Amino acid sequence: MQKSVFFQQYYALVFKRLIPYSKNVLLLYGQLYIFISMNKTANLYARIEPDVKEKAEKVLEELGIPVSNAINMFYKQIILQQGIPFDLKLPNAPENSAKWSKERLDEELEKGYNDMLKGRVRPAAMVLSDVKKKYKV
């Protein structure tokens, strides 16, 4: 394959976004070689919710850790753990009271009644609002 034909095909693949553009491309015996430069930095662009970014940066500032170092640590942990370095779980759903035994239901109703007698009550709207926030519904 001639050099000019090779580069035409290479740039066509780059243009179609099938392979990334690199200045470190070499044609050797008709083979494509891409040299990975050992730069000390690479750019990372991510969309993050503004309030999450602000809160995280505040914590990192208190710890004395630059954001770029924290991201680098996170990536290194991904490599070491061969995955996300923390558990990804769905939140526990509220218990289904329809499945309670009669004794359990009586016990819970008794607790509620005692709380009412002792003045430990909250408006239903406030409770519903808290439930919606907690379970993101």
The 8 nearest C-alpha neighbors of each residue, nearest first, counted from 0:
[[1, 29, 5, 2, 4, 28, 3, 30],
 [2, 0, 4, 3, 5, 29, 6, 26],
 [1, 3, 5, 4, 6, 0, 26, 29],
 [2, 4, 6, 5, 1, 7, 0, 8],
 [5, 3, 7, 1, 6, 2, 8, 0],
 [4, 6, 2, 8, 3, 7, 9, 1],
 [5, 7, 9, 3, 8, 4, 10, 2],
 [6, 8, 4, 10, 9, 5, 11, 3],
 [9, 7, 11, 5, 6, 10, 4, 12],
 [8, 10, 6, 12, 11, 7, 5, 13],
 [9, 11, 13, 7, 12, 8, 14, 6],
 [10, 12, 8, 14, 9, 13, 7, 15],
 [13, 11, 15, 9, 17, 10, 14, 18],
 [14, 12, 10, 16, 18, 15, 11, 20],
 [13, 15, 11, 16, 12, 10, 17, 18],
 [16, 14, 12, 13, 17, 11, 18, 10],
 [17, 15, 13, 14, 18, 12, 19, 20],
 [16, 18, 12, 15, 13, 19, 14, 11],
 [17, 19, 13, 16, 12, 20, 15, 9],
 [20, 18, 13, 21, 16, 17, 12, 14],
 [19, 21, 13, 18, 22, 10, 16, 14],
 [22, 20, 23, 24, 19, 33, 34, 35],
 [21, 23, 24, 20, 33, 34, 25, 36],
 [22, 24, 21, 34, 33, 25, 35, 36],
 [25, 23, 33, 22, 32, 21, 34, 26],
 [24, 26, 32, 27, 31, 33, 23, 34],
 [25, 27, 31, 30, 29, 32, 28, 24],
 [26, 28, 30, 29, 25, 31, 32, 2],
 [29, 27, 30, 26, 0, 31, 25, 1],
 [28, 30, 27, 0, 26, 31, 1, 5],
 [31, 29, 27, 28, 26, 32, 25, 0],
 [30, 32, 26, 25, 33, 29, 27, 24],
 [33, 31, 25, 24, 26, 30, 34, 27],
 [32, 34, 24, 23, 35, 25, 31, 21],
 [35, 33, 23, 36, 32, 24, 25, 21],
 [36, 34, 33, 37, 23, 38, 21, 24],
 [35, 37, 38, 34, 23, 39, 33, 22],
 [36, 38, 35, 39, 40, 34, 41, 23],
 [39, 37, 40, 36, 41, 35, 42, 34],
 [38, 40, 37, 41, 36, 42, 71, 35],
 [41, 39, 38, 42, 37, 43, 67, 71],
 [42, 40, 43, 39, 38, 37, 44, 71],
 [41, 43, 44, 40, 45, 67, 39, 38],
 [44, 42, 41, 45, 70, 67, 40, 46],
 [43, 45, 42, 46, 47, 41, 70, 67],
 [46, 44, 47, 43, 48, 42, 52, 70],
 [45, 47, 48, 44, 49, 52, 43, 51],
 [48, 46, 49, 45, 52, 51, 50, 44],
 [47, 49, 51, 50, 52, 46, 53, 45],
 [50, 48, 52, 51, 47, 53, 54, 46],
 [49, 51, 53, 52, 48, 54, 55, 47],
 [52, 50, 54, 48, 53, 49, 55, 47],
 [53, 51, 49, 55, 50, 54, 56, 48],
 [52, 54, 50, 56, 51, 55, 49, 57],
 [53, 55, 57, 51, 56, 52, 50, 58],
 [56, 54, 58, 52, 57, 53, 51, 59],
 [55, 57, 59, 53, 58, 54, 60, 52],
 [56, 58, 60, 54, 55, 59, 53, 61],
 [59, 57, 61, 55, 60, 56, 62, 54],
 [58, 60, 62, 56, 64, 61, 57, 63],
 [59, 61, 63, 57, 62, 58, 56, 64],
 [60, 62, 58, 59, 63, 57, 64, 56],
 [63, 61, 59, 60, 64, 58, 57, 65],
 [64, 62, 60, 61, 59, 65, 58, 66],
 [63, 65, 59, 62, 60, 66, 68, 69],
 [66, 64, 68, 67, 69, 63, 59, 60],
 [65, 67, 69, 68, 70, 64, 56, 59],
 [66, 68, 70, 69, 65, 71, 64, 72],
 [69, 67, 71, 65, 66, 70, 72, 64],
 [70, 68, 72, 66, 71, 67, 73, 65],
 [69, 71, 73, 67, 72, 68, 74, 66],
 [70, 72, 68, 74, 69, 73, 67, 75],
 [73, 71, 69, 75, 70, 74, 68, 76],
 [72, 74, 70, 76, 71, 75, 69, 77],
 [73, 75, 77, 71, 76, 72, 70, 78],
 [76, 74, 78, 72, 77, 73, 79, 71],
 [75, 77, 79, 73, 78, 74, 80, 84],
 [78, 76, 74, 82, 80, 75, 83, 81],
 [77, 79, 81, 75, 76, 80, 74, 82],
 [80, 78, 76, 81, 77, 75, 82, 84],
 [79, 81, 77, 82, 78, 76, 84, 83],
 [82, 80, 78, 77, 79, 83, 76, 84],
 [83, 81, 77, 80, 84, 78, 79, 76],
 [82, 84, 77, 85, 80, 81, 86, 76],
 [85, 83, 77, 80, 76, 82, 86, 73],
 [86, 84, 83, 87, 82, 80, 77, 88],
 [87, 85, 88, 84, 83, 89, 82, 80],
 [86, 88, 85, 89, 83, 84, 90, 82],
 [89, 87, 86, 90, 91, 85, 92, 83],
 [88, 90, 91, 87, 92, 86, 134, 135],
 [91, 89, 92, 88, 134, 133, 93, 87],
 [92, 90, 89, 93, 94, 134, 88, 133],
 [91, 93, 90, 94, 134, 89, 95, 133],
 [94, 92, 95, 91, 134, 96, 90, 130],
 [95, 93, 96, 92, 98, 91, 97, 99],
 [94, 96, 97, 98, 93, 99, 92, 104],
 [95, 97, 99, 98, 94, 104, 100, 93],
 [98, 96, 95, 99, 100, 94, 104, 101],
 [97, 99, 96, 95, 100, 94, 104, 101],
 [100, 98, 96, 97, 103, 104, 101, 95],
 [99, 101, 103, 102, 104, 98, 97, 105],
 [100, 102, 104, 103, 105, 99, 106, 98],
 [103, 101, 105, 100, 104, 106, 99, 107],
 [102, 104, 106, 100, 105, 101, 99, 107],
 [103, 105, 101, 107, 106, 102, 99, 108],
 [106, 104, 108, 102, 103, 107, 109, 101],
 [107, 105, 103, 109, 104, 108, 102, 110],
 [106, 108, 110, 104, 109, 105, 103, 111],
 [107, 109, 111, 105, 110, 106, 112, 104],
 [108, 110, 112, 106, 107, 111, 105, 113],
 [111, 109, 107, 113, 108, 112, 114, 106],
 [112, 110, 114, 108, 109, 113, 115, 107],
 [111, 113, 109, 115, 114, 110, 108, 116],
 [114, 112, 116, 110, 115, 111, 109, 117],
 [113, 115, 119, 111, 117, 112, 116, 110],
 [114, 116, 112, 118, 113, 117, 119, 120],
 [115, 117, 113, 114, 118, 112, 119, 111],
 [118, 116, 114, 115, 119, 113, 120, 112],
 [119, 117, 115, 116, 120, 114, 113, 121],
 [120, 118, 114, 117, 115, 121, 116, 113],
 [119, 121, 118, 115, 114, 122, 117, 116],
 [122, 120, 123, 125, 126, 119, 124, 118],
 [121, 123, 125, 124, 126, 120, 127, 128],
 [122, 124, 126, 125, 127, 121, 128, 120],
 [123, 125, 127, 122, 126, 128, 121, 129],
 [126, 124, 128, 123, 122, 127, 129, 121],
 [127, 125, 123, 129, 128, 124, 130, 122],
 [128, 126, 130, 124, 129, 125, 123, 131],
 [127, 129, 125, 131, 126, 130, 124, 132],
 [130, 128, 126, 132, 127, 131, 133, 125],
 [129, 131, 127, 133, 132, 128, 134, 126],
 [130, 132, 136, 128, 135, 134, 129, 133],
 [133, 131, 135, 129, 130, 134, 128, 136],
 [132, 134, 130, 131, 135, 129, 136, 128],
 [133, 135, 131, 136, 132, 130, 92, 90],
 [136, 134, 132, 131, 133, 130, 129, 90],
 [135, 131, 134, 132, 130, 133, 128, 129]]
